[in-house]
């Protein structure tokens, strides 16, 4: 584990404040890259789930869904803004999280597996675009 004084599992908020400070001060060798990447991946799962639901359940579209989509995008962009070296990993992360997002969406919606593509139908640019919402 990097030489952080705040532990990710014990004090998440304190950890985020410390990571932001380290990034802003240029102390890149001290950042907790693994947990920062995990944070992006977990937000991508939620984001992709909502994009899949948006596309395949148009009757369920709501302000809550669009707010969740916006919030995840803002949080991911904030992390990537502070850790720009992670940006090129976006496409690879997206491919990895799609399987998780797909499985959770199937479980949550009760729709058939065949409804949801096995390969992510969106590019990293689309997923992170503040204006992109998938239509049928």
C-alpha positions as CSV (number, residue, x, y, z in Angstrom):
1,X,0.0,0.0,0.0
2,X,1.3,3.5,-0.8
3,X,2.6,5.6,2.1
4,X,-0.8,7.2,2.9
5,X,-1.6,8.2,6.4
6,X,-5.3,7.7,5.9
7,X,-6.6,4.2,5.1
8,X,-9.2,3.8,2.3
9,X,-11.3,1.3,4.3
10,X,-11.2,3.1,7.6
11,X,-11.9,6.7,6.5
12,X,-13.1,7.0,2.9
13,X,-13.7,10.7,3.1
14,X,-10.3,11.4,4.7
15,X,-8.7,9.2,2.1
16,X,-10.3,11.2,-0.7
17,X,-9.2,14.5,0.8
18,X,-5.6,13.1,1.2
19,X,-5.6,11.7,-2.4
20,X,-6.7,15.1,-3.7
21,X,-4.0,16.9,-1.8
22,X,-1.3,14.5,-3.0
23,X,-2.5,14.8,-6.6
24,X,-2.7,18.6,-6.5
25,X,0.8,18.9,-4.9
26,X,2.3,16.6,-7.5
27,X,3.2,13.8,-5.1
28,X,2.2,11.2,-7.7
29,X,4.3,8.4,-6.3
30,X,2.4,8.6,-3.0
31,X,-1.1,8.3,-4.4
32,X,-3.2,5.1,-3.9
33,X,-3.6,4.3,-7.6
34,X,-5.3,0.9,-7.0
35,X,-8.1,2.3,-4.9
36,X,-8.5,5.3,-7.1
37,X,-9.0,2.9,-10.1
38,X,-11.4,0.9,-7.9
39,X,-13.4,4.0,-7.2
40,X,-13.7,4.8,-10.9
41,X,-14.7,1.2,-11.7
42,X,-17.4,1.1,-9.1
43,X,-18.9,4.4,-10.4
44,X,-18.7,3.1,-14.0
45,X,-20.7,0.0,-13.0
46,X,-23.5,2.2,-11.6
47,X,-23.3,4.5,-14.7
48,X,-23.4,1.7,-17.2
49,X,-26.3,0.0,-15.3
50,X,-28.3,3.2,-15.6
51,X,-27.4,3.7,-19.3
52,X,-28.5,0.1,-20.0
53,X,-31.8,0.6,-18.1
54,X,-32.3,3.9,-19.8
55,X,-32.1,2.2,-23.2
56,X,-34.0,-0.9,-22.5
57,X,-36.7,0.4,-20.1
58,X,-37.8,3.7,-21.6
59,X,-41.0,3.6,-19.5
60,X,-38.9,3.7,-16.3
61,X,-37.0,6.8,-17.3
62,X,-37.1,9.4,-14.5
63,X,-35.3,12.4,-13.1
64,X,-33.8,10.1,-10.5
65,X,-32.1,8.0,-13.2
66,X,-30.8,11.0,-15.1
67,X,-29.6,12.5,-11.8
68,X,-27.7,9.3,-11.0
69,X,-26.2,9.3,-14.5
70,X,-25.1,12.9,-14.1
71,X,-23.7,12.3,-10.6
72,X,-21.6,9.3,-11.7
73,X,-20.2,11.2,-14.7
74,X,-19.3,14.2,-12.5
75,X,-17.6,12.1,-9.9
76,X,-15.7,10.1,-12.5
77,X,-14.6,13.3,-14.3
78,X,-13.5,14.8,-11.0
79,X,-11.3,11.7,-10.3
80,X,-9.9,11.7,-13.9
81,X,-9.3,15.4,-13.7
82,X,-7.2,14.9,-10.6
83,X,-5.6,11.7,-12.0
84,X,-5.3,12.3,-15.8
85,X,-2.9,9.4,-16.2
86,X,-5.9,7.1,-15.6
87,X,-7.9,8.5,-18.5
88,X,-6.3,6.2,-21.1
89,X,-7.5,3.3,-19.0
90,X,-11.1,4.3,-19.5
91,X,-11.9,2.0,-22.4
92,X,-10.3,-1.0,-20.7
93,X,-12.1,-0.3,-17.4
94,X,-15.4,0.1,-19.3
95,X,-14.9,-3.3,-21.0
96,X,-14.2,-4.9,-17.6
97,X,-17.1,-3.3,-15.7
98,X,-19.7,-3.9,-18.4
99,X,-20.0,-7.6,-17.5
100,X,-20.7,-6.7,-13.9
101,X,-23.1,-3.9,-14.9
102,X,-24.9,-6.2,-17.3
103,X,-25.4,-9.0,-14.7
104,X,-26.6,-6.5,-12.1
105,X,-29.0,-4.9,-14.5
106,X,-30.4,-8.3,-15.6
107,X,-31.0,-9.1,-11.9
108,X,-32.5,-5.8,-11.1
109,X,-34.8,-5.5,-14.1
110,X,-35.8,-9.1,-14.5
111,X,-35.4,-8.7,-18.3
112,X,-33.9,-11.6,-20.3
113,X,-30.2,-12.0,-20.7
114,X,-30.6,-11.6,-24.5
115,X,-31.9,-8.1,-24.1
116,X,-28.5,-6.8,-22.9
117,X,-25.5,-7.0,-25.2
118,X,-22.5,-9.0,-24.0
119,X,-20.1,-6.4,-25.2
120,X,-20.6,-2.8,-24.0
121,X,-22.5,-1.0,-26.8
122,X,-21.1,2.4,-25.7
123,X,-17.7,4.0,-26.1
124,X,-15.9,5.5,-23.1
125,X,-16.5,8.9,-24.7
126,X,-20.2,8.3,-24.9
127,X,-20.4,7.0,-21.3
128,X,-18.7,10.0,-19.9
129,X,-20.4,12.6,-22.2
130,X,-22.7,14.8,-20.3
131,X,-25.1,14.9,-23.3
132,X,-25.2,11.2,-24.2
133,X,-28.3,9.1,-23.4
134,X,-28.8,5.9,-25.4
135,X,-32.0,5.6,-27.4
136,X,-33.3,2.5,-29.1
